[in-house]
Amino acid sequence: MVDVSATGGSSRELSPEEEMQIIHSTSMAAEPLTKVGDTFCLISRRWWEKWISYVTQNKTGGTNEGSSSDHHDLGSSNTPKRPSTIDNSDLIYEAASTNSTMGIELHDTLVEHTDYILVPEETWNQLCSWYGGGPKLDRKVISCGQSQTELSVEVYPLRLRLHLMPKGDQCAIRISKKETIGTLHKKACEIFQLNSEQVSIWDYYSHRKHALMNDLDKTLDDANIQMDQDILVEAIDNGGGCRNDVQENGFAKNESTGLIEPSKTNYPVLSANKNLPKNNNSEVSQLQNLSSAIKESEDKTQTQTPVSVGVSTRGSSGGLTGLLNFGNTCFMNSAIQCLVHTPEFARYFREDYNQEINWHNPLGMVGELALAFGELLRKLWAPGRTPFAPRQFKAKLARFAPQFSGYNQHDSQELLAFLLDGLHEDLNRVKHKPYIKSRDADGRPDEEVADEYWANHIARNDSIIVDVCQGQYKSTLVCPVCEKISVTFDPFMYLSLPLQSTTTRTMSVTVFSCDGSAVPTTVTVTVPKQGRCRDLIQALSTACALKNNEKVFLVEIRNHLIHRFLEDPLMSLSSIKDDDHLSAYKIPKSMKNTKFLQLIHRRQELETGNARGTTGWKAYGTPLVFPVSCDATITRGDIQLIVHTMLSPMLRTEPVSNSEPDDDSDSKTESESRKLPLKLVDGNNACIDLSVGEERTVRFPSSSMSILLFIDWSPKLLKKYQTHYLEKLPEVYKYGPTKKTRTEPLSLYTCLEAFLREEPLVPEDMWYCPQCKERRQASKKLDLWRLPEVLVIHLKRFSYSRSMKHKLETFVNFPIHDFDLTKYVANKNNSSRQVYELYALTNHYGGMGSGHYTAYIKLIDENRWYNFDDSHISAINEDDVKSNAAYVLFYRRVKTDDNGS
């Protein structure tokens, strides 16, 4: 026991009751808390509770004075012992720096009433005189709040890093945000031993000069200086330029640069509003109220903690509270900030939503996720601006979603998807989900089927998340074999849009006219590098002035033969290599039940390896294609006429040479010119000579859609045609010195159109066709049918494969205002305009598996954008919102007259 002289000079041992009375009197002397500059001290809650138990052991409350029940047997083993010396070691770093610029450093994430209790300095001095110990952790009272009339204890003064230029020294300091710029200027001069006239200081946020801090009477709070901000201390000469001879007798390098500095994003700024307890009837109540967190909930405490740290936004309604990063948690912080700044959620979770919690939903988290999120949202919308460490929320998250446990970087969008789904299940108003079997559309009107699907969905899923974020797709599947069409209407929580590369690609294709209207021409078109076959066909159709009754038939040529028909409009252009050769044929659009004649050119060439030097017929040039009807009767003469027509544009109009003898008569020459040396391959792979028996009917093979037809070009025949049009087919892309491909900005509308475009299902996700009774690689088409109040759009920047992970840095030009989706909604009965406005987005900087997440958020009441970078919040211009880091976009429906709102 410690002997003290605190009761009139006599040195004796105080009883617990006497200690309690003295502390009560010192705490009452500090009330009311009305003076800026008063000093309070932190005491470890662990020690404080021991002392409270000790001094209240005979005052358990509720009994009449003098009752025997007021007293405990002091010898009982249950009697609280007098605590040992005051021990605040659990509040500070073990290797606390005693450097005069920083003092004793508190742990970064202390919470009042959870980790420490604040007491007036007089109370601390009295306790210390009895028990000793420490260290003393004293803090000042400052004014705060929107009107600057509220009082708060500044538990964590600003921590700033000073950068001396041009020398390069650094030093971390602690300074109250209520100190003036002049005080900071003076401290900087003292630390670096500089003459005040030689120094200018700058707001150096993100290592960029933002503003010269020359208003010496302005406070750091009013200058928007925030926790962990960089300050540039610029040494200048008398002429105003930077000095090169800064004194060398300032801080030694090992002192000024060797300070222990935790990671930049891990600094907290916690502060506490100390409205000390009012006078109660009993001394026990006084002391128990002095440690109010022992009896009060943390939620109530937080709402009574108005602290303003960081951005100065006088008159704002809150919402500028940062989240501490305690180890790669920026992915979580950015998603949380976007959700809590969704106005519908902010209103809902700040009201009483307990009656909507579904405690027994097996798909939910027994309400714990909803409660944790609601508590976190309330703290972030509390009147103060103290950055908060969401440790309890992350612990809940890790419990229900182990994939987000630990301190590795994760995907912010994946977390967002989990939170939306988890909150929905925790808040699902449907306590007992009915079993409902969806009916097939069976040709019923889309409106009827869509409403039925939505009603079935709401019968099982009804929550604030559904109210705000869920929309409805129309999904159409077509079987590639039996052409069975299946239409369903499915809910969605967000849209994941692909980012097709905006890099374009030039492709050269030789276009042939089958009707003899034009000579073959090579057309070079520009298509998206990651486009599809239909993009190439569309570009070719435009480039060669295709008629309304024509279409383009595209093939790949190899070794003078057709290697493959490029019929699938959804085929990726990446499957066509730069050294491939493509041909396109204009054919009638209206023909049905057709086969294709493939006219393959042959000429005589010397047989390789033949000692006698004999010649043989070898394929050369580019095949021609012509469609023929399977229903029509076609003779050998008809085929002769077809080939004549195809070759007619290449027929020479003038004689090749007058010197060559021609023994044939004119009539004989004319006759032979009509009968080309054609050979047709029949179903038995036998060649039929079509130069004789022109009236005979040709029977086409039934097993194949294409019919091989050879034309043997004799030297004499070659002289009658300009066959160079058939030769030297160009490559798709010729390597060589060319202009660099230009990258065009990618519109968000383009991404949406790519998402809604018809696509074949991937092989591992094939559809079971109810008509074929087989799994089929069906084509799938999505349409927007019902849009939500808040539309969340995920830009698919990350791609994964077995061997590689890749991030697309593509800049997407997304609208901030007037994002009009009216024409993309398939439900034409809804005549309302569907217009949205951006209010939040997450950004990702850096590469895969690392990088950094931030959020840009518009405070709608202020009509102003802010950058939420973990605990650091700063105002930004709307023009700076768009960047190639944008990852998840949050849009709200604009209320217009024609949508009834």
Secondary structure, 3 states (H helix, E strand, C coil): CCCECCCCCCCECCCHHHHHHHHHHHHHHCCCCCCCCCEEEEEEHHHHHHHHHHHCCCCCCCCCCCCHHHCCCCCCCCCCCCCCCEECHHHECCCCCCCCCCCCCECCCCCECCCEEEEEHHHHHHHHHHHCEECCCEEEEEEECCCCCEEEECCCCEEEEEEEECCCCEEEEEECCCCEHHHHHHHHHHHHCCCHHHEEEEECHHHCCCEECCCCCCECCCCCCCCCCEEEEEEECCCCCECCCCCCCCCCHHHHCCCCCCCHHHCCCCCECCCCCCCCCCHHHHHHHHCHHHCCCHHHHHHCCCCCCCCCCCCCCCCCCCECCCCCCHHHHHHHHHHHCCHHHHHHHHCCCHHHCCCCCCCCCCCHHHHHHHHHHHHHCCCCCCCECCHHHHHHHHHHCHHHCCCCCCCHHHHHHHHHHHHHHHCCCCCCCCCCCCCCCCCCCHHHHHHHHHHHHHHHCCCHHHHHHCEEEEEEEECCCCCCEEEEEEEECCEEEECCCCEEEEEEEEEEECCCCCCCEEEEEEEECCCEHHHHHHHHHHHCCCCCCEEEEEEEEECCEEEEECCCCCCEHHHCCCCCEEEEEEEECCCCCEEEEEEEEEEEEECCCCCCCCEEEEECCCCEEEEEECCCCCEHHHHHHHHHHHHHHHECCCCCCCCCCCCCCHHHHHHHHHCCCEEEECCCCCEEECCCCCCCECCCCCCCCEEEEEEEECHHHHCCECHHHHCCCCCCCCCCCCCCCCECCEEHHHHHHHHHCCEECCHHHCEEECCCCEEECCEEEEEEEECCCEEEEEEECEEECCCCEEECCCCEECCCCCEECHHHECCCCCCCCCEEEEEEEEEEECCCCCCEEEEEEEECCCCEEEEEECCEEEEECHHHCCCCCEEEEEEEECCCHHHCC
